[in-house]
Amino acid sequence: MSSSLAISSSSLRLTHVFPTNGNAILFNAISSCRVSSLKPPSLNSIFIRIPFGSFKKASFFTSSRPFSPVMEWQDCTAKMEIDVPASVAYKCYSDREAIPNWMPFISSVQVLEDKPDLSRWSLKYNAFGRDLEYSWLARNMQPIPNQKIHWRSLEGLPNRGAVRFYPKGPSSCLIEVRLLYTIL
């Protein structure tokens, strides 16, 4: 298994190889990320943004910005064309507990035994010389077999997204991953 990452000002290129049934599948993904302002999932909660690198806690009395209950969401999309049928790619993404075997920055996924639509995720990676860790509880929404898997977090790191599978022929497909997240 190997990965490489290249970043430019407008896009992210991720090349990743993961094994499946003794064969390696090479993913070349070009993704774009943008920031968009969206209403938070619940306006019953109040969110205060702390600028990156700030070591002071924000408060209503010391904040230099007016209060806004709007979160900044990162919206990232990646498209990958691979040489396997959509059904095989769908099966790889459907096995949530196996995802850490081929997605190196996901350290663990545990599906809850009593509620199989819920799973606990942990993400660990190093960026700019800092070890970062995040975790969340996700609910998988009703999937469309061989076409779409989507989820939303219920607690922890706020995120939601979808993986879509588009057949390109009998032995290849296009995978589109869309992930929205915010770090409060």
Disulfide bonds with the S-S distance in Angstrom:
Cys33-Cys76 2.36
